[in-house]
Amino acid sequence: MEEEIIIVGAGIGGLTLARALEQKGIDFQLYEQADSFEALGYGIQVSPNMVRVLRELGLEQQLEEVSHLCLGFELRSFNSNKVLATWQLDNDTPYYQCRRADLHSLVFNSIQDKSRIHFSRRLESYEEKDNQLLLYWHNLPSTTAKALVAADGVRSVVRGSLFNPVAHEESPQYRAASLFSKHQAQYAGYAAYRAILPFQDKYLPLWGKATVWMGKNHHIVVYPNGNEQNSTSWLNLVLVVKDKNWNPQGWTIPADKKAVARDFANQSEELNEILEDMVVSPEPCFKWGLFIHKPLPYWSRGKVTLLGDAAHPMLPFQAQGAAMAIEDAYVLAKYLASERDIEKAFIEYQQARIKRTTKVQQVSRNNANIFHASGVKAAIRNFVLGVVSMTVPSLLNKKTAWIYDFDVKTAVS
């Protein structure tokens, strides 16, 4: 059997790469450690740069059918509920908001040959030996591969082996145990809560935008998602707080909804009512920790490369984690299609992407400080936002133009 490109991880990055490779006629196999395809139904913001990639993959119409159109943003004070800034997007490409599960499903369903997608397959380590790429799986025989793309998320196993030349001299079991701890992402000091509510008429003032309450050690993002013409519309809540202590990791840790509502209550009657609705809703609220890794010096080595959160874990304070993974996937597929030498294609992909993703990582980290500012820093932030919003709101669009105006099709030669 001819060796193929192996993708590890069926998140949005891995799925997008599978779709892009299939379009270009490049053989691959996609492996996911979960037992079945499942994505949580909470919201995701699909910014214009992300939409352009999905358009190139022939998925924009399906995206529109499950999405809410975001027209702008509103920033408020967490303490006073005062509107600090409001502005309309001026991009020629839509900004959508949808359920994460819907986005995953439409990309998954677009892959024609489902026999290439395998579940319950967990990669423990790999090694390159005698010009062969050997993959070691949990409770399964080892296999060989033409190349390995690790889209295995913020807790990537592959990342550790990639950065340790000694790994090739150790047993696979040793590498999995010792190297992962050294190169795993670190807890960033923030905990976040996700909740979702069926959209009600009383939420209409929040329609068509993302609303952010910013305060000392807290911030809240609220936005609608789903397409009211084709499916149920929802109100998505993301509540973030500084929290020094974190032990568990994951997306499905149940939260005490009453405690969350109490901790995030403020002067906004509108927000407090939403929090009360969350408490009585049958929909669960989940807590998860935010993890980051300092920008990596490189992502590719030999026949192995990283993609998405495996390459550049970032805080969600610019809502660009999924967007960067989708951009990565499109660019990588383009280089794999145009360059017969896979190792060279991996290096060209890395060179095309690393500067941009590093900058987004840094901006996302800086936004955490802006959102959670207090005292004099908060007063300065509020004053500047107010002046700019009232006099030259176009500056607020220009601040993110380098992100949203990016067209991956023309940016990659």
Contacts in CASP RR format, 6 or more apart in sequence:
PFRMAT RR
TARGET T0000
AUTHOR 0000-0000-0000
METHOD contacts of the structure
MODEL  1
MEEEIIIVGAGIGGLTLARALEQKGIDFQLYEQADSFEALGYGIQVSPNM
VRVLRELGLEQQLEEVSHLCLGFELRSFNSNKVLATWQLDNDTPYYQCRR
ADLHSLVFNSIQDKSRIHFSRRLESYEEKDNQLLLYWHNLPSTTAKALVA
ADGVRSVVRGSLFNPVAHEESPQYRAASLFSKHQAQYAGYAAYRAILPFQ
DKYLPLWGKATVWMGKNHHIVVYPNGNEQNSTSWLNLVLVVKDKNWNPQG
WTIPADKKAVARDFANQSEELNEILEDMVVSPEPCFKWGLFIHKPLPYWS
RGKVTLLGDAAHPMLPFQAQGAAMAIEDAYVLAKYLASERDIEKAFIEYQ
QARIKRTTKVQQVSRNNANIFHASGVKAAIRNFVLGVVSMTVPSLLNKKT
AWIYDFDVKTAVS
2 27 0 8 1.000
2 146 0 8 1.000
3 144 0 8 1.000
3 145 0 8 1.000
3 146 0 8 1.000
4 27 0 8 1.000
4 28 0 8 1.000
4 29 0 8 1.000
4 145 0 8 1.000
4 146 0 8 1.000
5 21 0 8 1.000
5 26 0 8 1.000
5 27 0 8 1.000
5 28 0 8 1.000
5 29 0 8 1.000
5 145 0 8 1.000
5 146 0 8 1.000
5 147 0 8 1.000
5 148 0 8 1.000
5 149 0 8 1.000
5 336 0 8 1.000
5 342 0 8 1.000
6 28 0 8 1.000
6 29 0 8 1.000
6 31 0 8 1.000
6 135 0 8 1.000
6 145 0 8 1.000
6 146 0 8 1.000
6 147 0 8 1.000
6 148 0 8 1.000
6 149 0 8 1.000
7 14 0 8 1.000
7 17 0 8 1.000
7 18 0 8 1.000
7 28 0 8 1.000
7 29 0 8 1.000
7 30 0 8 1.000
7 31 0 8 1.000
7 149 0 8 1.000
7 151 0 8 1.000
8 31 0 8 1.000
8 123 0 8 1.000
8 148 0 8 1.000
8 149 0 8 1.000
8 150 0 8 1.000
8 151 0 8 1.000
8 152 0 8 1.000
8 158 0 8 1.000
9 30 0 8 1.000
9 31 0 8 1.000
9 32 0 8 1.000
9 33 0 8 1.000
9 150 0 8 1.000
9 151 0 8 1.000
9 152 0 8 1.000
9 153 0 8 1.000
10 18 0 8 1.000
10 30 0 8 1.000
10 31 0 8 1.000
10 32 0 8 1.000
10 34 0 8 1.000
10 37 0 8 1.000
10 108 0 8 1.000
10 117 0 8 1.000
10 119 0 8 1.000
10 151 0 8 1.000
11 32 0 8 1.000
11 39 0 8 1.000
11 104 0 8 1.000
11 151 0 8 1.000
11 153 0 8 1.000
11 325 0 8 1.000
12 100 0 8 1.000
12 103 0 8 1.000
12 104 0 8 1.000
12 107 0 8 1.000
12 322 0 8 1.000
12 325 0 8 1.000
12 326 0 8 1.000
13 151 0 8 1.000
13 307 0 8 1.000
13 308 0 8 1.000
13 322 0 8 1.000
13 325 0 8 1.000
13 326 0 8 1.000
13 328 0 8 1.000
13 329 0 8 1.000
14 30 0 8 1.000
14 149 0 8 1.000
14 151 0 8 1.000
14 307 0 8 1.000
14 325 0 8 1.000
14 329 0 8 1.000
15 30 0 8 1.000
15 104 0 8 1.000
15 107 0 8 1.000
15 108 0 8 1.000
15 111 0 8 1.000
16 53 0 8 1.000
16 57 0 8 1.000
16 107 0 8 1.000
16 325 0 8 1.000
16 326 0 8 1.000
16 329 0 8 1.000
16 330 0 8 1.000
17 28 0 8 1.000
17 149 0 8 1.000
17 151 0 8 1.000
17 307 0 8 1.000
17 328 0 8 1.000
17 329 0 8 1.000
17 332 0 8 1.000
17 333 0 8 1.000
18 28 0 8 1.000
18 30 0 8 1.000
18 111 0 8 1.000
18 116 0 8 1.000
18 117 0 8 1.000
19 57 0 8 1.000
19 59 0 8 1.000
19 107 0 8 1.000
19 110 0 8 1.000
19 111 0 8 1.000
19 329 0 8 1.000
20 57 0 8 1.000
20 329 0 8 1.000
20 330 0 8 1.000
20 332 0 8 1.000
20 333 0 8 1.000
20 334 0 8 1.000
21 27 0 8 1.000
21 28 0 8 1.000
21 333 0 8 1.000
21 336 0 8 1.000
22 28 0 8 1.000
22 111 0 8 1.000
22 112 0 8 1.000
22 113 0 8 1.000
22 116 0 8 1.000
23 57 0 8 1.000
23 333 0 8 1.000
24 333 0 8 1.000
24 336 0 8 1.000
24 337 0 8 1.000
26 333 0 8 1.000
26 336 0 8 1.000
26 337 0 8 1.000
28 116 0 8 1.000
29 116 0 8 1.000
29 118 0 8 1.000
30 116 0 8 1.000
30 117 0 8 1.000
30 118 0 8 1.000
31 118 0 8 1.000
31 121 0 8 1.000
31 123 0 8 1.000
32 117 0 8 1.000
32 118 0 8 1.000
32 119 0 8 1.000
32 120 0 8 1.000
32 121 0 8 1.000
33 120 0 8 1.000
33 121 0 8 1.000
33 122 0 8 1.000
33 123 0 8 1.000
33 138 0 8 1.000
33 152 0 8 1.000
34 119 0 8 1.000
34 120 0 8 1.000
35 119 0 8 1.000
35 120 0 8 1.000
36 119 0 8 1.000
37 104 0 8 1.000
37 108 0 8 1.000
37 117 0 8 1.000
37 119 0 8 1.000
39 100 0 8 1.000
39 101 0 8 1.000
39 103 0 8 1.000
39 104 0 8 1.000
39 105 0 8 1.000
40 100 0 8 1.000
40 101 0 8 1.000
40 194 0 8 1.000
40 251 0 8 1.000
40 252 0 8 1.000
40 286 0 8 1.000
41 99 0 8 1.000
41 100 0 8 1.000
41 101 0 8 1.000
41 102 0 8 1.000
41 196 0 8 1.000
42 99 0 8 1.000
42 100 0 8 1.000
42 194 0 8 1.000
42 195 0 8 1.000
42 196 0 8 1.000
42 236 0 8 1.000
42 238 0 8 1.000
42 286 0 8 1.000
43 97 0 8 1.000
43 98 0 8 1.000
43 99 0 8 1.000
43 100 0 8 1.000
43 194 0 8 1.000
43 196 0 8 1.000
43 223 0 8 1.000
43 225 0 8 1.000
43 234 0 8 1.000
43 236 0 8 1.000
44 97 0 8 1.000
44 98 0 8 1.000
44 99 0 8 1.000
44 100 0 8 1.000
44 103 0 8 1.000
44 225 0 8 1.000
44 322 0 8 1.000
45 70 0 8 1.000
45 95 0 8 1.000
45 96 0 8 1.000
45 97 0 8 1.000
45 210 0 8 1.000
45 223 0 8 1.000
45 319 0 8 1.000
46 54 0 8 1.000
46 63 0 8 1.000
46 67 0 8 1.000
46 95 0 8 1.000
46 96 0 8 1.000
46 97 0 8 1.000
46 98 0 8 1.000
46 103 0 8 1.000
46 322 0 8 1.000
46 323 0 8 1.000
47 95 0 8 1.000
47 319 0 8 1.000
47 320 0 8 1.000
47 323 0 8 1.000
47 403 0 8 1.000
47 404 0 8 1.000
48 91 0 8 1.000
48 92 0 8 1.000
48 93 0 8 1.000
48 94 0 8 1.000
48 95 0 8 1.000
48 404 0 8 1.000
48 405 0 8 1.000
49 93 0 8 1.000
49 323 0 8 1.000
49 327 0 8 1.000
49 403 0 8 1.000
49 404 0 8 1.000
49 405 0 8 1.000
49 406 0 8 1.000
49 407 0 8 1.000
49 408 0 8 1.000
50 322 0 8 1.000
50 323 0 8 1.000
50 326 0 8 1.000
50 327 0 8 1.000
51 60 0 8 1.000
51 63 0 8 1.000
51 93 0 8 1.000
51 94 0 8 1.000
51 95 0 8 1.000
51 96 0 8 1.000
52 93 0 8 1.000
52 406 0 8 1.000
52 407 0 8 1.000
52 408 0 8 1.000
52 409 0 8 1.000
53 326 0 8 1.000
53 327 0 8 1.000
53 329 0 8 1.000
53 330 0 8 1.000
53 408 0 8 1.000
54 60 0 8 1.000
54 63 0 8 1.000
54 326 0 8 1.000
56 330 0 8 1.000
56 408 0 8 1.000
56 409 0 8 1.000
57 107 0 8 1.000
57 110 0 8 1.000
57 330 0 8 1.000
58 110 0 8 1.000
59 106 0 8 1.000
59 107 0 8 1.000
59 110 0 8 1.000
62 106 0 8 1.000
62 110 0 8 1.000
63 96 0 8 1.000
63 98 0 8 1.000
63 103 0 8 1.000
63 106 0 8 1.000
64 94 0 8 1.000
64 96 0 8 1.000
64 227 0 8 1.000
65 227 0 8 1.000
65 230 0 8 1.000
66 98 0 8 1.000
66 99 0 8 1.000
66 102 0 8 1.000
66 103 0 8 1.000
66 106 0 8 1.000
66 226 0 8 1.000
66 227 0 8 1.000
66 230 0 8 1.000
66 231 0 8 1.000
67 96 0 8 1.000
67 97 0 8 1.000
67 98 0 8 1.000
67 102 0 8 1.000
67 225 0 8 1.000
67 226 0 8 1.000
67 227 0 8 1.000
68 96 0 8 1.000
68 97 0 8 1.000
68 98 0 8 1.000
68 208 0 8 1.000
68 223 0 8 1.000
68 224 0 8 1.000
68 225 0 8 1.000
68 226 0 8 1.000
68 227 0 8 1.000
68 228 0 8 1.000
68 233 0 8 1.000
69 94 0 8 1.000
69 95 0 8 1.000
69 96 0 8 1.000
69 97 0 8 1.000
69 208 0 8 1.000
70 89 0 8 1.000
70 95 0 8 1.000
70 96 0 8 1.000
70 97 0 8 1.000
70 208 0 8 1.000
70 209 0 8 1.000
70 210 0 8 1.000
70 223 0 8 1.000
71 88 0 8 1.000
71 89 0 8 1.000
71 95 0 8 1.000
71 208 0 8 1.000
71 209 0 8 1.000
72 86 0 8 1.000
72 87 0 8 1.000
72 88 0 8 1.000
72 89 0 8 1.000
72 95 0 8 1.000
72 208 0 8 1.000
72 209 0 8 1.000
72 210 0 8 1.000
73 85 0 8 1.000
73 86 0 8 1.000
73 87 0 8 1.000
73 89 0 8 1.000
73 209 0 8 1.000
73 210 0 8 1.000
73 211 0 8 1.000
73 212 0 8 1.000
73 396 0 8 1.000
74 83 0 8 1.000
74 85 0 8 1.000
74 86 0 8 1.000
74 209 0 8 1.000
74 210 0 8 1.000
74 211 0 8 1.000
74 212 0 8 1.000
75 83 0 8 1.000
75 84 0 8 1.000
75 85 0 8 1.000
75 86 0 8 1.000
75 212 0 8 1.000
75 214 0 8 1.000
75 385 0 8 1.000
76 82 0 8 1.000
76 83 0 8 1.000
76 84 0 8 1.000
76 211 0 8 1.000
76 212 0 8 1.000
76 213 0 8 1.000
76 214 0 8 1.000
76 268 0 8 1.000
77 84 0 8 1.000
77 213 0 8 1.000
77 214 0 8 1.000
77 215 0 8 1.000
77 382 0 8 1.000
78 213 0 8 1.000
78 214 0 8 1.000
78 215 0 8 1.000
78 216 0 8 1.000
78 218 0 8 1.000
78 219 0 8 1.000
78 220 0 8 1.000
78 266 0 8 1.000
79 215 0 8 1.000
79 216 0 8 1.000
79 266 0 8 1.000
79 267 0 8 1.000
80 267 0 8 1.000
81 213 0 8 1.000
81 266 0 8 1.000
81 267 0 8 1.000
81 268 0 8 1.000
81 270 0 8 1.000
81 271 0 8 1.000
82 382 0 8 1.000
84 214 0 8 1.000
84 381 0 8 1.000
84 382 0 8 1.000
84 385 0 8 1.000
84 386 0 8 1.000
84 389 0 8 1.000
85 385 0 8 1.000
85 386 0 8 1.000
85 388 0 8 1.000
85 389 0 8 1.000
85 393 0 8 1.000
85 396 0 8 1.000
86 209 0 8 1.000
86 389 0 8 1.000
86 393 0 8 1.000
87 389 0 8 1.000
87 393 0 8 1.000
87 396 0 8 1.000
87 397 0 8 1.000
88 393 0 8 1.000
89 95 0 8 1.000
89 397 0 8 1.000
89 404 0 8 1.000
90 394 0 8 1.000
90 397 0 8 1.000
91 397 0 8 1.000
91 404 0 8 1.000
91 405 0 8 1.000
93 404 0 8 1.000
95 404 0 8 1.000
97 210 0 8 1.000
97 223 0 8 1.000
97 224 0 8 1.000
97 225 0 8 1.000
97 226 0 8 1.000
97 236 0 8 1.000
98 225 0 8 1.000
98 226 0 8 1.000
98 227 0 8 1.000
99 196 0 8 1.000
99 225 0 8 1.000
99 226 0 8 1.000
99 234 0 8 1.000
102 226 0 8 1.000
102 231 0 8 1.000
103 322 0 8 1.000
108 117 0 8 1.000
111 117 0 8 1.000
121 137 0 8 1.000
121 140 0 8 1.000
122 137 0 8 1.000
122 138 0 8 1.000
123 135 0 8 1.000
123 136 0 8 1.000
123 137 0 8 1.000
123 138 0 8 1.000
123 152 0 8 1.000
123 157 0 8 1.000
123 158 0 8 1.000
124 136 0 8 1.000
124 137 0 8 1.000
124 138 0 8 1.000
124 157 0 8 1.000
124 172 0 8 1.000
124 173 0 8 1.000
124 176 0 8 1.000
125 136 0 8 1.000
125 157 0 8 1.000
125 161 0 8 1.000
125 167 0 8 1.000
125 172 0 8 1.000
125 173 0 8 1.000
125 175 0 8 1.000
125 176 0 8 1.000
126 133 0 8 1.000
126 134 0 8 1.000
126 135 0 8 1.000
126 136 0 8 1.000
126 148 0 8 1.000
126 158 0 8 1.000
126 161 0 8 1.000
126 172 0 8 1.000
126 304 0 8 1.000
127 133 0 8 1.000
127 134 0 8 1.000
127 136 0 8 1.000
127 161 0 8 1.000
127 167 0 8 1.000
127 168 0 8 1.000
127 172 0 8 1.000
127 175 0 8 1.000
128 134 0 8 1.000
128 168 0 8 1.000
128 302 0 8 1.000
128 303 0 8 1.000
128 304 0 8 1.000
129 168 0 8 1.000
132 144 0 8 1.000
133 144 0 8 1.000
133 145 0 8 1.000
133 146 0 8 1.000
133 147 0 8 1.000
133 148 0 8 1.000
133 303 0 8 1.000
133 304 0 8 1.000
134 142 0 8 1.000
134 143 0 8 1.000
134 144 0 8 1.000
135 142 0 8 1.000
135 143 0 8 1.000
135 144 0 8 1.000
135 145 0 8 1.000
135 148 0 8 1.000
136 142 0 8 1.000
136 172 0 8 1.000
136 176 0 8 1.000
137 143 0 8 1.000
142 172 0 8 1.000
145 303 0 8 1.000
146 303 0 8 1.000
146 342 0 8 1.000
147 303 0 8 1.000
147 304 0 8 1.000
147 305 0 8 1.000
147 342 0 8 1.000
147 346 0 8 1.000
148 158 0 8 1.000
148 303 0 8 1.000
148 304 0 8 1.000
148 305 0 8 1.000
149 304 0 8 1.000
149 305 0 8 1.000
149 306 0 8 1.000
149 307 0 8 1.000
149 332 0 8 1.000
150 156 0 8 1.000
150 157 0 8 1.000
150 158 0 8 1.000
150 159 0 8 1.000
150 162 0 8 1.000
150 304 0 8 1.000
150 305 0 8 1.000
150 306 0 8 1.000
150 307 0 8 1.000
150 310 0 8 1.000
151 306 0 8 1.000
151 307 0 8 1.000
151 308 0 8 1.000
151 310 0 8 1.000
151 325 0 8 1.000
151 329 0 8 1.000
152 158 0 8 1.000
152 310 0 8 1.000
153 308 0 8 1.000
153 309 0 8 1.000
153 310 0 8 1.000
153 313 0 8 1.000
154 185 0 8 1.000
154 291 0 8 1.000
154 293 0 8 1.000
154 309 0 8 1.000
154 310 0 8 1.000
154 313 0 8 1.000
155 184 0 8 1.000
155 185 0 8 1.000
155 249 0 8 1.000
155 291 0 8 1.000
156 306 0 8 1.000
156 309 0 8 1.000
156 310 0 8 1.000
157 176 0 8 1.000
157 180 0 8 1.000
158 304 0 8 1.000
158 306 0 8 1.000
158 310 0 8 1.000
159 183 0 8 1.000
159 184 0 8 1.000
159 293 0 8 1.000
159 296 0 8 1.000
159 306 0 8 1.000
159 310 0 8 1.000
159 311 0 8 1.000
160 167 0 8 1.000
160 175 0 8 1.000
160 179 0 8 1.000
160 180 0 8 1.000
160 182 0 8 1.000
160 183 0 8 1.000
160 184 0 8 1.000
161 167 0 8 1.000
161 175 0 8 1.000
161 179 0 8 1.000
161 304 0 8 1.000
162 183 0 8 1.000
162 299 0 8 1.000
162 301 0 8 1.000
162 304 0 8 1.000
162 306 0 8 1.000
163 179 0 8 1.000
163 183 0 8 1.000
163 296 0 8 1.000
164 175 0 8 1.000
164 179 0 8 1.000
164 182 0 8 1.000
164 183 0 8 1.000
167 175 0 8 1.000
167 179 0 8 1.000
170 178 0 8 1.000
183 293 0 8 1.000
184 293 0 8 1.000
185 291 0 8 1.000
185 292 0 8 1.000
185 293 0 8 1.000
185 313 0 8 1.000
186 291 0 8 1.000
186 292 0 8 1.000
186 293 0 8 1.000
187 246 0 8 1.000
187 289 0 8 1.000
187 290 0 8 1.000
187 291 0 8 1.000
188 289 0 8 1.000
188 290 0 8 1.000
188 291 0 8 1.000
188 292 0 8 1.000
188 315 0 8 1.000
188 368 0 8 1.000
189 242 0 8 1.000
189 243 0 8 1.000
189 244 0 8 1.000
189 246 0 8 1.000
189 289 0 8 1.000
189 290 0 8 1.000
190 240 0 8 1.000
190 241 0 8 1.000
190 242 0 8 1.000
190 243 0 8 1.000
190 289 0 8 1.000
190 290 0 8 1.000
190 315 0 8 1.000
190 368 0 8 1.000
191 240 0 8 1.000
191 241 0 8 1.000
191 243 0 8 1.000
191 246 0 8 1.000
191 287 0 8 1.000
191 288 0 8 1.000
191 289 0 8 1.000
191 290 0 8 1.000
192 238 0 8 1.000
192 239 0 8 1.000
192 240 0 8 1.000
192 241 0 8 1.000
192 287 0 8 1.000
192 288 0 8 1.000
192 289 0 8 1.000
192 290 0 8 1.000
192 316 0 8 1.000
193 237 0 8 1.000
193 238 0 8 1.000
193 239 0 8 1.000
193 240 0 8 1.000
193 255 0 8 1.000
193 260 0 8 1.000
193 285 0 8 1.000
193 286 0 8 1.000
193 287 0 8 1.000
194 236 0 8 1.000
194 237 0 8 1.000
194 238 0 8 1.000
194 251 0 8 1.000
194 285 0 8 1.000
194 286 0 8 1.000
194 288 0 8 1.000
195 236 0 8 1.000
195 237 0 8 1.000
195 239 0 8 1.000
195 257 0 8 1.000
195 260 0 8 1.000
195 278 0 8 1.000
195 281 0 8 1.000
195 283 0 8 1.000
195 284 0 8 1.000
195 285 0 8 1.000
195 286 0 8 1.000
196 234 0 8 1.000
196 235 0 8 1.000
196 236 0 8 1.000
196 237 0 8 1.000
196 283 0 8 1.000
197 203 0 8 1.000
197 234 0 8 1.000
197 235 0 8 1.000
197 237 0 8 1.000
197 274 0 8 1.000
197 277 0 8 1.000
197 278 0 8 1.000
197 281 0 8 1.000
197 283 0 8 1.000
198 232 0 8 1.000
198 233 0 8 1.000
198 234 0 8 1.000
198 235 0 8 1.000
198 281 0 8 1.000
198 283 0 8 1.000
199 224 0 8 1.000
199 228 0 8 1.000
199 232 0 8 1.000
199 233 0 8 1.000
199 234 0 8 1.000
199 235 0 8 1.000
200 235 0 8 1.000
200 277 0 8 1.000
202 273 0 8 1.000
203 224 0 8 1.000
203 235 0 8 1.000
203 274 0 8 1.000
205 270 0 8 1.000
206 222 0 8 1.000
206 223 0 8 1.000
206 224 0 8 1.000
206 235 0 8 1.000
206 270 0 8 1.000
207 224 0 8 1.000
208 223 0 8 1.000
208 224 0 8 1.000
209 223 0 8 1.000
210 221 0 8 1.000
210 222 0 8 1.000
210 223 0 8 1.000
211 221 0 8 1.000
211 222 0 8 1.000
211 223 0 8 1.000
212 219 0 8 1.000
212 220 0 8 1.000
212 221 0 8 1.000
212 222 0 8 1.000
212 371 0 8 1.000
213 219 0 8 1.000
213 220 0 8 1.000
213 222 0 8 1.000
213 266 0 8 1.000
213 268 0 8 1.000
213 271 0 8 1.000
214 370 0 8 1.000
214 371 0 8 1.000
214 372 0 8 1.000
214 373 0 8 1.000
214 378 0 8 1.000
214 381 0 8 1.000
215 371 0 8 1.000
215 372 0 8 1.000
215 373 0 8 1.000
215 374 0 8 1.000
215 378 0 8 1.000
216 372 0 8 1.000
216 373 0 8 1.000
216 374 0 8 1.000
216 375 0 8 1.000
216 378 0 8 1.000
217 241 0 8 1.000
217 242 0 8 1.000
217 372 0 8 1.000
217 374 0 8 1.000
218 239 0 8 1.000
218 240 0 8 1.000
218 241 0 8 1.000
218 242 0 8 1.000
218 263 0 8 1.000
218 264 0 8 1.000
218 372 0 8 1.000
219 239 0 8 1.000
219 240 0 8 1.000
219 371 0 8 1.000
219 372 0 8 1.000
220 237 0 8 1.000
220 238 0 8 1.000
220 239 0 8 1.000
220 240 0 8 1.000
220 264 0 8 1.000
220 271 0 8 1.000
221 236 0 8 1.000
221 237 0 8 1.000
221 238 0 8 1.000
221 240 0 8 1.000
222 235 0 8 1.000
222 236 0 8 1.000
222 237 0 8 1.000
222 238 0 8 1.000
222 271 0 8 1.000
222 274 0 8 1.000
223 235 0 8 1.000
223 236 0 8 1.000
224 233 0 8 1.000
224 234 0 8 1.000
224 235 0 8 1.000
224 236 0 8 1.000
225 233 0 8 1.000
225 234 0 8 1.000
225 235 0 8 1.000
225 236 0 8 1.000
226 232 0 8 1.000
226 233 0 8 1.000
226 234 0 8 1.000
227 233 0 8 1.000
235 274 0 8 1.000
237 274 0 8 1.000
237 278 0 8 1.000
238 316 0 8 1.000
239 260 0 8 1.000
239 264 0 8 1.000
240 290 0 8 1.000
240 316 0 8 1.000
240 371 0 8 1.000
241 263 0 8 1.000
241 264 0 8 1.000
242 372 0 8 1.000
243 289 0 8 1.000
246 289 0 8 1.000
249 288 0 8 1.000
249 289 0 8 1.000
249 291 0 8 1.000
250 288 0 8 1.000
250 289 0 8 1.000
251 286 0 8 1.000
251 288 0 8 1.000
252 286 0 8 1.000
253 286 0 8 1.000
253 287 0 8 1.000
253 288 0 8 1.000
254 284 0 8 1.000
254 285 0 8 1.000
254 286 0 8 1.000
254 287 0 8 1.000
255 285 0 8 1.000
255 286 0 8 1.000
255 287 0 8 1.000
257 278 0 8 1.000
257 279 0 8 1.000
257 285 0 8 1.000
258 279 0 8 1.000
260 275 0 8 1.000
260 278 0 8 1.000
260 285 0 8 1.000
261 275 0 8 1.000
261 276 0 8 1.000
261 278 0 8 1.000
261 279 0 8 1.000
264 271 0 8 1.000
264 275 0 8 1.000
265 271 0 8 1.000
265 272 0 8 1.000
265 275 0 8 1.000
266 272 0 8 1.000
278 285 0 8 1.000
290 315 0 8 1.000
290 316 0 8 1.000
291 313 0 8 1.000
292 313 0 8 1.000
292 314 0 8 1.000
292 315 0 8 1.000
292 361 0 8 1.000
292 365 0 8 1.000
293 312 0 8 1.000
293 313 0 8 1.000
295 312 0 8 1.000
295 354 0 8 1.000
295 357 0 8 1.000
295 358 0 8 1.000
295 361 0 8 1.000
295 362 0 8 1.000
296 306 0 8 1.000
296 311 0 8 1.000
296 312 0 8 1.000
296 354 0 8 1.000
298 350 0 8 1.000
298 354 0 8 1.000
299 305 0 8 1.000
299 306 0 8 1.000
299 307 0 8 1.000
299 311 0 8 1.000
299 346 0 8 1.000
299 350 0 8 1.000
299 353 0 8 1.000
299 354 0 8 1.000
300 306 0 8 1.000
300 343 0 8 1.000
300 346 0 8 1.000
300 347 0 8 1.000
300 349 0 8 1.000
300 350 0 8 1.000
302 343 0 8 1.000
302 346 0 8 1.000
303 342 0 8 1.000
303 343 0 8 1.000
303 346 0 8 1.000
304 346 0 8 1.000
305 311 0 8 1.000
305 332 0 8 1.000
305 346 0 8 1.000
305 349 0 8 1.000
305 350 0 8 1.000
307 325 0 8 1.000
307 328 0 8 1.000
307 329 0 8 1.000
307 332 0 8 1.000
308 321 0 8 1.000
308 324 0 8 1.000
308 325 0 8 1.000
308 328 0 8 1.000
308 357 0 8 1.000
309 321 0 8 1.000
309 325 0 8 1.000
311 328 0 8 1.000
311 353 0 8 1.000
311 357 0 8 1.000
312 324 0 8 1.000
312 357 0 8 1.000
312 358 0 8 1.000
312 360 0 8 1.000
312 361 0 8 1.000
313 361 0 8 1.000
314 320 0 8 1.000
314 321 0 8 1.000
314 324 0 8 1.000
314 357 0 8 1.000
314 360 0 8 1.000
314 361 0 8 1.000
314 364 0 8 1.000
314 365 0 8 1.000
315 364 0 8 1.000
315 365 0 8 1.000
315 367 0 8 1.000
315 368 0 8 1.000
316 364 0 8 1.000
317 364 0 8 1.000
317 365 0 8 1.000
317 367 0 8 1.000
317 368 0 8 1.000
317 371 0 8 1.000
318 360 0 8 1.000
318 363 0 8 1.000
318 364 0 8 1.000
318 367 0 8 1.000
318 403 0 8 1.000
320 360 0 8 1.000
320 364 0 8 1.000
320 403 0 8 1.000
321 360 0 8 1.000
323 403 0 8 1.000
324 356 0 8 1.000
324 357 0 8 1.000
324 360 0 8 1.000
327 353 0 8 1.000
327 356 0 8 1.000
327 406 0 8 1.000
327 408 0 8 1.000
328 349 0 8 1.000
328 353 0 8 1.000
328 357 0 8 1.000
330 408 0 8 1.000
330 409 0 8 1.000
331 349 0 8 1.000
331 352 0 8 1.000
331 353 0 8 1.000
331 408 0 8 1.000
331 412 0 8 1.000
332 345 0 8 1.000
332 346 0 8 1.000
332 349 0 8 1.000
334 412 0 8 1.000
335 345 0 8 1.000
335 346 0 8 1.000
335 348 0 8 1.000
335 349 0 8 1.000
335 352 0 8 1.000
335 412 0 8 1.000
336 342 0 8 1.000
336 345 0 8 1.000
336 349 0 8 1.000
338 345 0 8 1.000
339 345 0 8 1.000
339 348 0 8 1.000
352 411 0 8 1.000
352 412 0 8 1.000
356 406 0 8 1.000
360 403 0 8 1.000
363 403 0 8 1.000
370 381 0 8 1.000
373 381 0 8 1.000
388 395 0 8 1.000
388 396 0 8 1.000
389 396 0 8 1.000
END
